[in-house]
Amino acid sequence: MRDQRSRMTNADPVSDTDSVPESQNLIEYHYVISGLQVRSTIELPSAIRSEAPPQTPEVVIVEGDVPDKLEQPERSDKLWAIEGQRFLFRIPQVMHVLVEDGQRITLQRFPEAQQGDVVLFLLGTSFAVLLQQRGRVVLHASAVAVGDVAMLFCGPSGAGKSTLAAMLSRRGFPLLNDDVCNLSRTGDGQYEVYPDGRMLKLWAESMEHLQVEATEEHRIRESMEKFYLTPETVDLTPRRVGGVYMIYPLDDGGAPQLEPLSAVEGMVELMRNAYRPMLVHAMEMQPSYFEACVSLIRNGGLYRLKRAKDFSRADEVLTLLEENWNLKAIEI
C-alpha cells in the first residue's frame, strides 16, 4: 500500500501521550480507516486492523467525559454545537461525542446504549465529522476499484449501493469503501478515494440474494435486519475517482438505465448524497462540495443509474456498468 501519511492535510499526528487517560489501563485496538491510522480503546469489528500499529496515530478514539456544552459556540442547534475545530453532538439513547481538530474522538455512552449502535455511529457520523475537519468531502457511498480508478455508488439507505458493491466484488472488482467514502483533492485538482475495506452492511434480503446466511453474530443492530458481510476482494490503495453513480429505483421493474447528469443535476445530487447533508451546512463545507462536483463531472462523470427495486435484473445492472466502464476506458 502506498504511503498515505504524506498525502494528509496539515493536521499533525496525535501525540502518543494523548492515547488514553493515564489513570486507565485499557486495551487498545489499531485500524486503518479512510486511509488514516487509528488507535481506539473501543473495538470496531467492521474496520480493518492495522498490520503495523504506529507510535503516533493520526486519529485517537477514546471513552471519557464529554462536556454538556461548548463555552463559546459559533454555531449550534438542538443536538450539536461548533466552536472552532471542536464539534460537540449528541446521538439520543446512544452517546455524547466530541470531535476535535480532525484528530480525536471522545465519546461518553448513555446507559441504555447498545454496543452495535456505538460502533455504527462512531464509524459513520463521528468519523464523517472528523474527516470534514480535515477538509475532506465525505459521501454516503460505496466504492469498488476498476483498474486504476474508483467507481462510487451513491444513494439513501436501502438503495442497494452496498449490495451492488458486494456483487461487483464477486466479479473481481475489489471493494474500496462501504457507506462512507472519503474524497481528498490532489495537486492536479482531481479527487482520490481513501479506502478502508470495512465490512459491507447488507439487509437480510440482500444476504439471501447473495446466498449468505444472516446470523445473529453478524447483526449490526438489535433493532435492524441488517448484517455485516466480509467482501470477496478488498484493495486499500487510494484511487482517483473515475465515476459516480446515483442509484434510483425503477418502479416498473424494467431494464436498467444509465444516463449522465448535467452540472446542475450533479451538484444537487452530490449535496443530497453527502454522508450527512446537515454536517455540510453546519460546518460550512458547501464550497468544498461544489468544487468536488465540478472536478468529478470534468474528470470522471456523474451518472443516474436506474434499476429494479428487486434482484430480478441484477445481472443486467452489472453488465450495463461493465459496458460503461469499457467505453470510458476507450475514451481515455
TORVEX-592137 format. One record per residue: x, y, z of N, C-alpha, C in turn; residue number from 1. Coordinates in steps of 0.001 Angstrom, whole numbers, plus 500000, padded with zeros to 6 digits. Each point is the difference from the previous one (the first is absolute). Last residue first. Example, Ala and Ser with C-alpha at 12.3 -4.5 7.8 and 13.67 -1.06 7.14 Angstrom:
// residues 2
<<512850 497750 507080> <500820 501190 500060> <499230 501090 500730> 2>
<<500290 494280 499930> <499110 501190 500000> <500900 501200 500000> 1>
// end
This chain:
// residues 332
<<489389 507263 477253> <501257 500467 500601> <501166 499682 499080> 332>
<<495759 498410 498790> <500060 501454 499860> <501299 500557 500541> 331>
<<499083 495404 500554> <500305 500299 498597> <500144 501501 499785> 330>
<<498616 498496 504224> <501412 499667 499796> <500426 500303 498576> 329>
<<495476 500502 501135> <500790 501052 500621> <501483 499745 499788> 328>
<<497017 496695 498565> <499928 501182 499140> <500830 501143 500560> 327>
<<499578 496123 502612> <500792 499709 498801> <500015 501188 499054> 326>
<<497262 500234 503785> <501407 500119 500376> <500914 499689 498819> 325>
<<495369 499447 499454> <500310 501411 500175> <501470 500199 500339> 324>
<<498374 495624 499794> <500049 500584 498655> <500353 501479 500067> 323>
<<499298 497759 504055> <501246 499556 499389> <500147 500544 498586> 322>
<<495968 500846 502296> <501118 500736 500593> <501321 499612 499339> 321>
<<496142 497632 498725> <499905 501385 499550> <501166 500827 500535> 320>
<<499540 495577 501544> <500452 500037 498602> <499987 501418 499452> 319>
<<498233 499265 504305> <501451 499807 500007> <500567 500076 498581> 318>
<<495339 500163 500485> <500600 501205 500569> <501520 499897 499951> 317>
<<497498 496251 498754> <499956 501024 498962> <500622 501306 500478> 316>
<<499472 496419 503037> <501090 499736 499050> <500034 501038 498884> 315>
<<496450 500188 503177> <501288 500378 500580> <501150 499788 499024> 314>
<<494877 499633 500000> <500836 500375 498853> <501392 500438 500470> 313>
<<496663 498410 503086> <499628 499260 498795> <500901 500302 498816> 312>
<<499669 501477 504898> <501237 499482 499404> <499740 499281 498673> 311>
<<497092 504330 502159> <500363 498649 500413> <501264 499547 499268> 310>
<<498276 504275 499059> <500142 499953 501450> <500427 498615 500482> 309>
<<501421 501956 495130> <498833 499416 500657> <500244 499893 501495> 308>
<<502595 503864 497340> <499980 498543 500079> <498734 499533 500710> 307>
<<503175 504505 497875> <498659 499545 500363> <499964 498479 499931> 306>
<<503782 504175 500377> <499846 498562 499743> <498627 499573 500512> 305>
<<502892 504739 498536> <498798 499485 500644> <499840 498550 499584> 304>
<<504734 503131 500307> <498977 499295 499246> <498794 499675 500876> 303>
<<504997 503060 499274> <498949 499646 500938> <498834 499440 499195> 302>
<<505709 500728 499101> <498605 499953 499581> <499079 499600 501133> 301>
<<505080 501034 499295> <499495 498636 500110> <498584 499858 499482> 300>
<<502676 504154 500017> <501027 498963 499950> <499486 498563 500093> 299>
<<497236 504147 500057> <501023 500223 498988> <500906 498781 499826> 298>
<<496671 500040 503403> <499345 500022 498696> <501033 500110 498884> 297>
<<501559 500264 504402> <499535 498649 499702> <499297 499935 498648> 296>
<<501479 504236 501676> <501114 499136 499632> <499529 498607 499592> 295>
<<496799 503070 501622> <500543 500482 498731> <501119 499082 499516> 294>
<<498249 499154 504286> <499037 499668 498954> <500529 500413 498630> 293>
<<502466 501198 503849> <500114 498570 499702> <499072 499609 498862> 292>
<<499731 504386 501629> <501271 499801 499296> <500175 498542 499603> 291>
<<496338 501058 502702> <499807 500560 498657> <501255 499777 499160> 290>
<<500220 498841 504494> <499190 499038 499262> <499714 500494 498582> 289>
<<502322 502840 502950> <500822 498820 499735> <499232 498972 499184> 288>
<<497740 503935 501529> <500961 500274 498914> <500865 498795 499644> 287>
<<496873 499622 503713> <499397 500027 498670> <500994 500315 498889> 286>
<<500351 499509 505086> <500853 499315 499031> <499452 500060 498576> 285>
<<498784 501444 504959> <500213 500957 498910> <500971 499457 498945> 284>
<<497996 497869 504031> <501434 500262 499976> <500396 500918 498848> 283>
<<495431 498739 500597> <500442 500404 501336> <501467 500401 500008> 282>
<<498097 498216 496008> <499518 501349 500292> <500505 500490 501351> 281>
<<501074 495617 498761> <500562 500894 498988> <499603 501440 500296> 280>
<<498136 496526 502600> <501380 500311 500380> <500635 500977 499019> 279>
<<495656 498282 499132> <499983 500956 501103> <501404 500415 500397> 278>
<<499328 496536 496799> <499873 501359 499463> <499979 501066 501088> 277>
<<502301 495214 500057> <498944 500636 500778> <499884 501430 499482> 276>
<<502458 497250 497321> <499695 498988 501013> <498918 500480 500959> 275>
<<499706 501766 495113> <501020 500167 501034> <499652 499043 501132> 274>
<<497226 500619 496082> <500661 498761 500384> <501276 500216 500814> 273>
<<497321 503602 498318> <499004 499110 500589> <500642 498725 500528> 272>
<<502639 503061 497618> <499657 500550 501315> <499000 499093 500706> 271>
<<501109 498838 495615> <501167 499847 500853> <499712 500520 501405> 270>
<<496710 500559 496651> <500123 498615 500438> <501189 499799 500937> 269>
<<499329 504262 498019> <498873 499690 500894> <500151 498594 500573> 268>
<<503089 501301 496742> <500225 500727 501248> <498904 499691 501007> 267>
<<499582 498199 495658> <501085 499377 500750> <500249 500676 501327> 266>
<<496893 501842 496915> <499476 498779 500613> <501058 499336 500878> 265>
<<501416 503694 497537> <499039 500417 501035> <499429 498784 500711> 264>
<<502899 499230 496362> <500728 500610 501109> <499056 500392 501133> 263>
<<498274 496010 497032> <500522 501326 499689> <500724 500558 501220> 262>
<<499599 494658 499041> <499344 501124 500655> <500625 501299 499520> 261>
<<499522 494874 497474> <500848 501006 500669> <499158 501109 500608> 260>
<<498338 494787 499421> <500046 501264 499265> <500857 501007 500762> 259>
<<497859 494508 499708> <501136 500798 500440> <500056 501264 499161> 258>
<<496519 495441 501527> <500323 501128 499135> <501144 500801 500612> 257>
<<497279 494690 500167> <500751 501097 500626> <500383 501067 498979> 256>
<<495505 497017 499393> <501445 499859 499809> <500724 501188 500625> 255>
<<495249 499192 502170> <500525 499881 498653> <501515 499854 499962> 254>
<<496446 500608 503671> <500828 498806 499888> <500604 499782 498638> 253>
<<497184 503689 501946> <499366 499046 499089> <500829 498732 499797> 252>
<<501435 503748 502779> <498800 499392 500564> <499380 498940 499097> 251>
<<505069 501761 500782> <499070 499922 498865> <498758 499263 500494> 250>
<<504010 502989 502841> <499189 498803 499754> <499158 500138 498745> 249>
<<505018 502228 500996> <498565 500298 500071> <499218 498714 499764> 248>
<<505446 501941 501132> <499062 498896 499812> <498561 500463 500213> 247>
<<504886 502257 498332> <498903 500243 500923> <498908 498962 499736> 246>
<<505555 500278 499035> <498717 499522 499519> <498936 500180 501089> 245>
<<505291 501704 498236> <499086 499933 501142> <498613 499691 499455> 244>
<<505679 499615 498393> <498581 500191 499699> <499178 499868 501271> 243>
<<504828 499844 499879> <499761 499880 498568> <498555 500186 499603> 242>
<<503827 501324 504137> <498595 499711 499719> <499774 500003 498488> 241>
<<504735 498661 502409> <499270 501142 499450> <498567 499584 499690> 240>
<<502802 497429 503853> <499773 500054 498560> <499256 501269 499622> 239>
<<503037 497047 504252> <499202 501172 499574> <499903 500055 498482> 238>
<<500623 495338 502672> <500781 501014 499302> <499110 501186 499618> 237>
<<498908 495605 502196> <500188 501177 500863> <500848 501087 499345> 236>
<<496470 495521 498775> <501229 500680 499616> <500103 501276 500824> 235>
<<497103 494830 499660> <500202 501322 500599> <501314 500576 499489> 234>
<<495933 495728 499182> <501312 500569 499689> <500064 501433 500525> 233>
<<496255 497298 501182> <500807 498971 499339> <501421 500486 499742> 232>
<<497123 502013 504182> <500022 500009 498531> <500916 498928 499439> 231>
<<497120 499881 504680> <501376 500201 499548> <500029 499955 498472> 230>
<<495804 501461 503224> <500477 498989 499068> <501416 500340 499572> 229>
<<495748 501316 503942> <501333 500190 499446> <500331 498836 499069> 228>
<<494835 501769 500972> <501075 499138 500459> <501327 500367 499331> 227>
<<494325 501327 501326> <501150 500335 499184> <501224 499329 500595> 226>
<<495046 500852 501459> <500311 498793 499238> <501113 500298 498998> 225>
<<498815 502405 504996> <500070 500140 498545> <500373 498683 499341> 224>
<<499948 501309 504822> <498684 500388 499494> <499932 500031 498475> 223>
<<504038 498958 502507> <498966 499096 500482> <498649 500276 499360> 222>
<<504572 500990 497364> <499255 500591 501102> <498874 499050 500396> 221>
<<503248 498378 496986> <500591 501305 500279> <499355 500658 501202> 220>
<<500793 494578 498780> <498973 501039 500010> <500629 501328 500421> 219>
<<502094 495513 499696> <500349 501061 499067> <498941 501095 499915> 218>
<<499539 496123 502807> <501373 500441 500261> <500380 501192 499146> 217>
<<495905 497628 499403> <499939 500989 501082> <501383 500558 500309> 216>
<<499109 498198 495013> <500039 499471 501363> <499944 501129 501025> 215>
<<499003 498727 494571> <499991 501167 500879> <499901 499511 501449> 214>
<<501936 497586 495244> <499143 499911 501182> <500147 501247 500866> 213>
<<500526 499649 494569> <500821 500030 501204> <499063 499996 501200> 212>
<<499150 500424 495009> <500065 498640 500544> <500995 499906 501151> 211>
<<498348 503893 497401> <501396 499590 499842> <500255 498597 500542> 210>
<<495698 501926 500419> <500311 500003 498568> <501422 499515 499745> 209>
<<498637 500580 504474> <499329 498842 499397> <500317 499913 498517> 208>
<<501522 503730 502341> <500759 498820 500416> <499403 498749 499355> 207>
<<497669 503957 499413> <501219 500003 499189> <500874 498800 500348> 206>
<<496112 500756 502509> <499644 499530 498666> <501205 499990 499054> 205>
<<500496 501699 504472> <499799 498548 499984> <499681 499488 498598> 204>
<<502912 504446 500327> <498703 499599 500518> <499823 498494 499810> 203>
<<504944 502347 500520> <498947 499592 499068> <498711 499635 500731> 202>
<<505338 502256 500152> <498795 499945 500840> <498802 499762 499089> 201>
<<505749 499041 499803> <498774 500485 499394> <498849 499879 500993> 200>
<<505232 500614 501528> <498982 499030 499635> <498794 500697 499372> 199>
<<504655 502495 499401> <499205 499518 501134> <498927 499024 499524> 198>
<<503788 502545 497644> <499651 498584 499873> <499177 499458 501139> 197>
<<502063 504507 498812> <500257 499320 501264> <499521 498552 499988> 196>
<<501668 504594 496452> <499198 498836 500372> <500279 499504 501411> 195>
<<500096 504760 497090> <500863 499294 500939> <499216 498826 500580> 194>
<<499670 503006 495208> <499302 499338 501091> <501043 499308 500870> 193>
<<500546 504539 496658> <500293 498607 500281> <499114 499507 501134> 192>
<<500043 504261 496035> <499677 499486 501328> <500299 498515 500087> 191>
<<501941 504714 497034> <499115 498842 499980> <499774 499507 501433> 190>
<<502983 503661 498765> <498587 500363 500049> <499034 498842 499884> 189>
<<504966 500017 500283> <499546 500374 498660> <498498 500289 499952> 188>
<<502259 498585 504064> <500654 501212 499524> <499534 500462 498637> 187>
<<496544 497179 502961> <501411 499827 499666> <500569 501307 499446> 186>
<<495690 498675 503523> <500429 500693 498781> <501496 499818 499799> 185>
<<496411 496578 502515> <501032 500997 500263> <500481 500594 498680> 184>
<<495692 496846 502456> <500628 500527 498797> <500973 501119 500361> 183>
<<497179 495563 502280> <500811 501161 500336> <500763 500445 498757> 182>
<<495339 496927 501329> <501104 500196 499056> <500683 501334 500281> 181>
<<496351 496132 502326> <500697 501275 500196> <501181 500076 499039> 180>
<<496998 496272 499526> <499189 500959 500751> <500638 501373 500166> 179>
<<503255 496199 498603> <498574 499763 500103> <499371 501063 500884> 178>
<<504820 499052 496702> <499273 500589 501133> <498566 499508 500002> 177>
<<503305 497959 497128> <500807 501068 500585> <499329 500557 501257> 176>
<<499865 495084 496922> <499337 501017 500804> <501018 501014 500517> 175>
<<500713 497080 495354> <500211 500048 501452> <499237 501132 500677> 174>
<<498968 496979 495658> <500240 501434 500207> <500131 500237 501503> 173>
<<498888 495686 497937> <501415 500345 499912> <500316 501479 500077> 172>
<<495717 497527 500484> <500417 499964 498589> <501450 500447 499822> 171>
<<497883 500092 504238> <499989 498600 499586> <500422 499841 498538> 170>
<<499439 504282 501794> <501209 499409 500595> <500089 498524 499661> 169>
<<496152 502359 498677> <501154 500342 499166> <501290 499413 500564> 168>
<<496015 499487 502463> <499930 499214 498769> <501190 500277 499098> 167>
<<499610 502559 503934> <500248 498589 500334> <499991 499135 498753> 166>
<<498847 504553 499593> <501430 499853 500252> <500354 498556 500318> 165>
<<495462 501025 499534> <500665 500117 498710> <501505 499827 500154> 164>
<<497461 500178 503893> <499742 498747 499289> <500692 499998 498643> 163>
<<500114 503953 502503> <500860 498977 500610> <499830 498654 499309> 162>
<<497235 503600 498593> <501406 500284 499683> <500943 498950 500592> 161>
<<494909 500610 500083> <500686 498858 499407> <501467 500219 499707> 160>
<<496217 502587 502330> <500045 500189 498546> <500697 498846 499295> 159>
<<499392 500770 504891> <499049 499131 499321> <500018 500133 498488> 158>
<<501656 504108 502772> <499982 498654 500559> <498920 499174 499318> 157>
<<501656 503891 496951> <499558 499899 501389> <500068 498561 500483> 156>
<<503430 501613 496176> <498566 499812 500158> <499644 499905 501464> 155>
<<504488 499533 496110> <499351 500807 501028> <498521 499678 500082> 154>
<<505061 497988 498131> <498556 499823 499895> <499335 500703 501175> 153>
<<505113 499980 497028> <499208 500197 501199> <498517 499828 499706> 152>
<<505282 498587 498101> <498635 500287 499581> <499124 500009 501243> 151>
<<505626 500606 498799> <498919 499597 500896> <498666 500396 499391> 150>
<<505097 498686 497601> <499092 501037 500483> <498946 499398 500926> 149>
<<503475 497622 497402> <500702 500974 500831> <499094 501090 500560> 148>
<<497759 495486 498611> <501333 500347 499533> <500647 500967 500982> 147>
<<495867 499643 501620> <499917 499557 498604> <501312 500419 499348> 146>
<<497752 499453 505326> <501123 500320 499121> <499742 499411 498619> 145>
<<496172 501730 503700> <500812 498853 499586> <501107 500488 499082> 144>
<<496175 502053 504012> <500923 500156 498877> <500736 498694 499727> 143>
<<495400 502810 502639> <500903 498855 499975> <500869 500134 498759> 142>
<<497254 503988 503084> <500240 499218 498783> <500823 498760 500295> 141>
<<498562 504956 501773> <499281 498793 500421> <500028 499051 498811> 140>
<<503866 503861 500857> <498765 499613 499333> <499400 498745 500616> 139>
<<503694 504350 500952> <499566 498683 500475> <498637 499683 499394> 138>
<<504715 503361 499594> <498629 499855 499527> <499576 498576 500319> 137>
<<503958 502965 502711> <499615 498974 499035> <498536 500140 499587> 136>
<<502926 502475 503353> <499774 500578 498683> <499560 499017 498942> 135>
<<500757 499426 504854> <501240 499891 499227> <499836 500530 498579> 134>
<<496314 499779 502888> <500940 500888 500675> <501354 499981 499310> 133>
<<496802 496990 498515> <499712 501347 499517> <500840 501039 500728> 132>
<<500335 495534 501404> <500545 500141 498648> <499739 501395 499450> 131>
<<498141 498877 504202> <501457 500079 500078> <500618 500217 498620> 130>
<<495349 499230 500254> <500347 501312 500564> <501511 500181 500015> 129>
<<498465 495805 498768> <499717 500967 498939> <500311 501421 500470> 128>
<<500257 496456 503067> <501172 500044 499127> <499787 500956 498835> 127>
<<496405 499392 503010> <501163 500537 500724> <501213 500117 499093> 126>
<<495947 497994 498270> <499903 501442 500241> <501258 500569 500640> 125>
<<500504 495209 498991> <499195 500783 499090> <500091 501486 500281> 124>
<<502146 496628 502639> <500557 499864 498660> <499224 500797 498963> 123>
<<498470 500035 504497> <501414 500392 500018> <500567 499997 498589> 122>
<<495627 498431 500747> <500066 501458 499955> <501435 500524 500135> 121>
<<499242 495279 500170> <499408 500506 498769> <500147 501516 499894> 120>
<<501313 497764 503991> <500941 499768 498904> <499480 500617 498705> 119>
<<497127 500161 503716> <501196 500808 500259> <500988 499869 498848> 118>
<<496162 497261 499978> <499681 501377 499656> <501211 500910 500186> 117>
<<500348 495485 501315> <499910 500106 498548> <499698 501411 499539> 116>
<<500025 498955 504651> <501339 500055 499427> <499963 500154 498479> 115>
<<496067 501989 503058> <500419 498686 499537> <501353 500120 499314> 114>
<<497529 503262 503964> <500604 499832 498676> <500365 498545 499724> 113>
<<498072 502322 504067> <499169 499102 499198> <500608 499665 498643> 112>
<<502137 503054 503198> <499825 498666 500605> <499232 499021 499123> 111>
<<502867 503830 497586> <498882 500024 500934> <499766 498591 500533> 110>
<<504878 502019 498263> <498783 499280 499623> <498938 500129 501086> 109>
<<504212 502949 498124> <499455 499615 501297> <498653 499345 499731> 108>
<<504874 501392 497043> <498578 499694 500129> <499661 499627 501436> 107>
<<503905 502487 496412> <499725 499577 501372> <498502 499766 500120> 106>
<<504012 500605 495952> <498588 499805 500290> <499882 499491 501437> 105>
<<503945 502632 496552> <499593 499318 501220> <498480 499937 500121> 104>
<<502529 502101 496299> <500968 499053 500554> <499457 499128 501127> 103>
<<498315 504080 497491> <500198 498954 499010> <500911 498896 500482> 102>
<<498483 503730 502771> <501178 500232 499157> <500236 498939 498931> 101>
<<496367 498657 503578> <500904 501145 500087> <501131 499917 498980> 100>
<<494760 498101 501994> <501013 499774 498967> <500867 501251 499920> 99>
<<496259 497486 503557> <500783 501197 499714> <501089 499632 499001> 98>
<<494887 497853 502008> <501271 499901 499282> <500645 501370 499837> 97>
<<496003 496537 502605> <500385 501399 499875> <501410 499981 499426> 96>
<<496049 495934 499580> <501206 500577 500589> <500086 501495 499759> 95>
<<495916 496718 499657> <501248 499319 499639> <501192 500632 500704> 94>
<<495294 501503 500128> <500001 498609 500449> <501266 499233 499626> 93>
<<499583 504488 497373> <499075 499550 501055> <500035 498496 500225> 92>
<<503926 503157 498381> <499174 499036 499293> <499070 499393 501049> 91>
<<503061 504816 499651> <499365 498945 500776> <499179 499118 499080> 90>
<<504582 503697 499684> <498653 499604 499621> <499523 498818 500839> 89>
<<504256 503948 498770> <499338 499275 501075> <498601 499616 499537> 88>
<<505024 501775 497976> <498615 499726 499624> <499405 499094 501075> 87>
<<504537 503447 498894> <499357 499100 500962> <498529 499868 499612> 86>
<<503469 503013 498093> <500162 498626 499546> <499509 499005 501050> 85>
<<497965 504736 500292> <501265 499775 499314> <500052 498591 499438> 84>
<<496095 500068 502407> <500877 501053 500502> <501378 499765 499389> 83>
<<494422 498150 499725> <501338 500097 499410> <500735 501185 500602> 82>
<<495475 496303 501001> <500591 501336 500117> <501415 499951 499450> 81>
<<494808 496934 500429> <501413 500172 499684> <500442 501446 500199> 80>
<<495413 498176 500538> <500825 498823 500297> <501480 500197 499730> 79>
<<496608 503523 499402> <499527 499249 501158> <500961 498899 500406> 78>
<<502396 503754 497446> <498617 499595 499818> <499634 499160 501222> 77>
<<504201 503775 498144> <499444 498912 500813> <498565 499722 499611> 76>
<<505074 503064 499219> <498747 499554 499407> <499481 498840 500831> 75>
<<503662 502272 501617> <499799 500909 498871> <498683 499700 499288> 74>
<<501518 499178 505408> <499692 499406 498685> <499767 501071 498940> 73>
<<502271 499677 504846> <499683 501089 499074> <499715 499445 498606> 72>
<<500521 496980 503762> <499946 501300 500676> <499570 501130 499079> 71>
<<498284 494871 499517> <501222 500732 499728> <499865 501409 500551> 70>
<<497457 495417 501991> <499918 501084 499029> <501381 500608 499786> 69>
<<499344 496099 502637> <498607 500143 499583> <499836 501078 498938> 68>
<<504632 497057 500627> <499250 501131 500564> <498564 500049 499484> 67>
<<502916 495480 500707> <499713 500939 498929> <499176 501150 500573> 66>
<<503451 495645 501780> <499002 501027 500292> <499877 500962 498830> 65>
<<501630 495139 498712> <500343 500915 501074> <498877 500991 500238> 64>
<<502326 495934 496360> <498833 500291 500831> <500442 500893 501147> 63>
<<502368 499710 494908> <499996 499606 501408> <498620 500219 500607> 62>
<<503361 500087 495194> <498618 499870 500458> <500017 499478 501434> 61>
<<503573 502545 496145> <499802 499257 501241> <498520 500011 500351> 60>
<<503597 500860 495420> <498706 500185 500662> <499953 499127 501246> 59>
<<503928 500143 497479> <499433 501234 499462> <498649 500335 500635> 58>
<<504227 497244 502426> <498861 499854 499084> <499500 501356 499525> 57>
<<504726 498136 501891> <499224 501236 500070> <498847 499909 499003> 56>
<<502725 496248 500513> <500260 500600 501304> <499167 501259 500195> 55>
<<498208 496017 496731> <500987 501079 500083> <500203 500490 501424> 54>
<<498554 494946 497921> <499506 501148 500767> <501074 501079 500146> 53>
<<499261 496122 496352> <501133 500545 500760> <499535 501247 500748> 52>
<<496826 497480 497570> <501030 498970 500120> <501169 500471 500859> 51>
<<494684 501461 500326> <501274 500466 499489> <501056 498936 500235> 50>
<<494533 499183 499314> <501092 500115 500970> <501277 500469 499299> 49>
<<494820 501033 498478> <501171 499205 499659> <501115 500239 501014> 48>
<<494454 500323 500963> <501135 500725 499425> <501174 499055 499758> 47>
<<495759 498858 502191> <499826 500101 498554> <501152 500710 499305> 46>
<<499711 499300 504893> <500112 498730 499262> <499851 500107 498501> 45>
<<501694 502993 504126> <499170 500340 498847> <500034 498815 499040> 44>
<<501160 501364 505563> <500158 499076 498887> <498989 500340 498904> 43>
<<502233 503463 503545> <498759 499277 499734> <500232 499087 498804> 42>
<<503204 503101 501531> <499781 499178 501192> <498702 499214 499876> 41>
<<503515 501916 495992> <498694 500062 500651> <499981 499142 501256> 40>
<<503097 502440 495619> <500122 499267 501260> <498708 500194 500775> 39>
<<501640 500488 494477> <499120 500300 501125> <500344 499119 501196> 38>
<<501665 502041 494799> <500375 499069 501057> <499272 500404 501280> 37>
<<498257 500964 494817> <500629 500548 501201> <500321 498887 500991> 36>
<<497559 499628 495680> <501400 500344 499756> <500740 500523 501203> 35>
<<495425 498472 500250> <500062 501081 499017> <501426 500502 499786> 34>
<<500299 496871 503648> <498653 500449 499669> <500111 501213 499090> 33>
<<502917 495783 502579> <500118 500939 498889> <498578 500354 499587> 32>
<<501852 498270 505117> <499279 499796 498739> <500502 500967 498932> 31>
<<500645 497710 505450> <500602 500832 498955> <499376 499653 498640> 30>
<<499113 499728 505845> <499852 499361 498701> <500509 500968 498936> 29>
<<500492 499100 505768> <499959 500881 498832> <499938 499172 498726> 28>
<<498797 499601 505675> <500449 499329 498784> <499855 500973 498840> 27>
<<500741 501948 504965> <499013 499441 499099> <500661 499278 498835> 26>
<<500633 502506 504853> <500848 499031 499318> <499098 499200 499077> 25>
<<499875 505144 502634> <499356 498803 499486> <501016 499105 499307> 24>
<<500923 504358 501878> <499431 499238 501099> <499373 498689 499538> 23>
<<501885 503345 497039> <501048 499273 500711> <499436 499092 501079> 22>
<<497262 501218 495466> <500327 500608 501280> <500991 499156 500778> 21>
<<500321 499527 494777> <498973 499715 501001> <500366 500736 501271> 20>
<<502248 501165 495835> <499261 498802 499633> <498870 499696 500970> 19>
<<503531 503635 499647> <498583 500295 499910> <499148 498751 499816> 18>
<<504850 500231 500100> <499486 500192 501358> <498513 500288 499997> 17>
<<502499 499552 495973> <499845 498703 500645> <499410 500135 501386> 16>
<<498910 503652 496176> <501085 499632 500897> <499709 498678 500672> 15>
<<498034 501221 495164> <499698 500175 501412> <501169 499541 500844> 14>
<<500630 502026 494980> <499609 498778 500683> <499773 500271 501480> 13>
<<499183 504121 496793> <501118 499188 500463> <499483 498703 500599> 12>
<<497823 503249 496001> <499834 499550 501377> <501146 499078 500390> 11>
<<499205 502034 495591> <501036 500514 500875> <499862 499554 501445> 10>
<<498072 496798 496149> <499969 501439 500158> <501077 500424 500976> 9>
<<500905 495537 497197> <498961 500493 500875> <500020 501524 500030> 8>
<<503031 496844 497730> <498958 500575 499185> <498839 500491 500862> 7>
<<503942 497684 501578> <500491 501196 499343> <498911 500714 499224> 6>
<<499164 495784 502163> <500118 501095 500951> <500442 501292 499340> 5>
<<499476 495566 497881> <498872 500909 499964> <500226 501220 500874> 4>
<<502796 496011 497038> <500089 500801 501213> <498932 501067 499948> 3>
<<499078 495448 497350> <500778 501228 499923> <500040 500708 501337> 2>
<<499539 494628 499536> <499164 501197 500000> <500870 501245 500000> 1>
// end
